[in-house]
Amino acid sequence: MIQIYQMENTSKIAIFKGKKIRKTIYRNEWWFSVVDIIGALTDSSIPRRYWSDLKIKIKQEGFSELYEKIVQLKLPSSDGKFYETDCASTETVFRITQSIPSPKAEPFKRWLARVGYERIQEIEDPELATKRTRTLYRAKGYSDSWIEKRMRGIEIRETLTTEWKKRKVGEDREYAILTAEISKATFGMNPSQYKKFKNLKRENLRDHMNDLELIFSMLGEASTTEIARNKDAQGFDQNKKVAQQGGMVAGNARKELERKSGKRVSSPKNYLIKPQNKKTLQG
């Protein structure tokens, strides 16, 4: 029986020979979208149908436990929403590719081994993941000072979600609701409204915030963590109130800065590269 899980914010995009392959962390390792892999190996215009037929073929070849090895995880689609998607671990993907007649199969296996090994390295040495993230941001043109704030923000966010988990807050949907409460109290906009304000679609909102926006985001989430600990908030309802209070701490500080500086903190500018000026990053 195929199991269905919704992931926290751990999904990524990997690239194999120009083809995007969605992957996510589950059970402490990378799991890959099987349909994306089939699309990359076969260039099929209907990879879902190919996968449906392939499952029958693989079972006939003796891989009777295939359905037990496939897990449905929620991954982002082209419309920005998350949908249940057949995913497989590195080991299972290796077995699946054996049944796909493609000249890309061997290069793909080498690529897959490298990607899986990188994850093993990151588990053994978490600093490697941080270094890779920093390198990626630098390659995109972000300044070192911005990267430092972004990395600090990631750490504060992880501390908050860990605290929520300890306090019996359900993952995914409840995390999103609490995050929206912090954002509304901090900036007067929830994340969806903020993305619209910055003219973003699927992009990560915080990757398009300026220094002050990142700082106040951090303040809101760090304040929420501190209040939750001191008040020993338990469950969703109590932590929702705490999220509002933590966001208000940052919101009040933002309003005071805006009053004294005469300039709004929230900016519609983002870090998307405009086609007519690809060398310039907006700040």
Phi, psi and omega in degrees: 000133180281129179267150183243128179226147172251129186272155169287194186279071184235005183282145181222171175244127173252155182240125174235111180050045176083357181260135179277132177234117180285140178217158180209156179275125177213133184054036174068024175211167179284135171240139189244147174292119182293320180298320179296320180296316179297320177298323181287326184273330187250343186059025179292140178281345179228068184299333179295318178292320178301316180295321178300316178290323183294324179301319179295316181298316182296320178295321178294333179280357176110359179272069188293336182271015182308312184295334177283336182272343181267132179237136177271116178244148181278118181239153180290141177255182183294340179271004178087352179269163181258133180230152177294127187226134176297123180231153181223150176287171180304315181300315182290324178298320176304316181293320180296318183294338177296337182261006180252111178286102183208137177294346180273354187300311182293313175301325180294318180299321178294319178298316182296319179298321180293316180297316179296321180294323178300321179293320177300317178299318182293325178293319180287328181221088183305336180296334179297320179297320179295317180297319180294322179295316178300316180298319180296316179296320178297319179297332179276353175101010179284148179284158180298323181294321177294317181300319179300318180292319180297317180294321177295321178297322177298317180297316180295320178297316180295323177297319180294312182294328175295320179294318178300318181298318178297330186262021172063039171266129180295146183285175173060268187298314181291324175301317182296320180295314180295322178297321179296323179295318178297315182297316180298317180288330181280311188245352184080012179217140171280169184304321179296317178294323181294319179296320177295320178301324180265005180061042178256158178239271182273349187295154175289122185303315186289339175289352181238019175266149174275182186304311183293321178298319177296318182298315181287331173297315178298317181298317180298317182283322177294321178295319178298316178299314182296317180293318180300319180292313184292327179267355183051049181295134181234139176079172186293312186298314180295320181287337174294317177297320179294321179299320178294319180293317179297319177295325180294326177302312179290322180297318179294320178295320178298314181297322179294319177296317180296322180295319184277330181270337182076016182225139181287140179286311181293132183233140177286351181291152178216183184258017176290141179274122179283140182304323184281352181210069189292341182275351185251126175261134178284145180249000000 
